[in-house]
Amino acid sequence: MMPPVVVADAGYGQNADFRDGLSERGIGYVVAARSDGTVHPHDARPTAPA
């Protein structure tokens, strides 16, 4: 049986191995994200468009 989608809490959401395993199996997922997470490197600098 293959689930149509997996829904998980932030504990699983911050586990890259868990998310990668689902992706490798072709299983869609929705996971919670912690509020202290970032989506860019810490040394990123904002720039203004030209």
N, C-alpha and C positions, 0 to 999 in steps of 0.2 A: 504494500500500500504506500502511495506517495501522497503526502499532504499537499494541498493546493498552495498553502502559504504557512509559514511559521511565525507566530507572534511571541516575543520574549521581552523580559524586563531588562533594565539597564545592566544587571549583572552579566547577562549574556551579550548585551549590546556592546560592551567594552571588550569582549573577548574576540580578537581578530581570528583566531583559529576556528572558533565556532562559526563565525560568519563566512569564512573562506570555505569551510566544509560544506555549508549549505549551498554556496555558490557553485562549488565543484560538482555537486549532485543535481544542479539545476532547480533547486528549491528556492522559491521566493521567500522573502522574510521582511518583517517589520519589527524593529527592536527599539526600545527606549534608549535615550541618550542622556548621559549625566550633564548637568549644567556647567561643569568645570572643564568640559572637553573643548578642544580647538580643532579647526579644520585647516589650519595653516601653520607653518613652522613658527617657532617663537621669535626668530630673527627677521620675520617678514616686516617690511615697511610699506605703509600705504602710499600710493602715488595718485596724483590727480591726472585725469585724462587731459590730452592736449586741447 
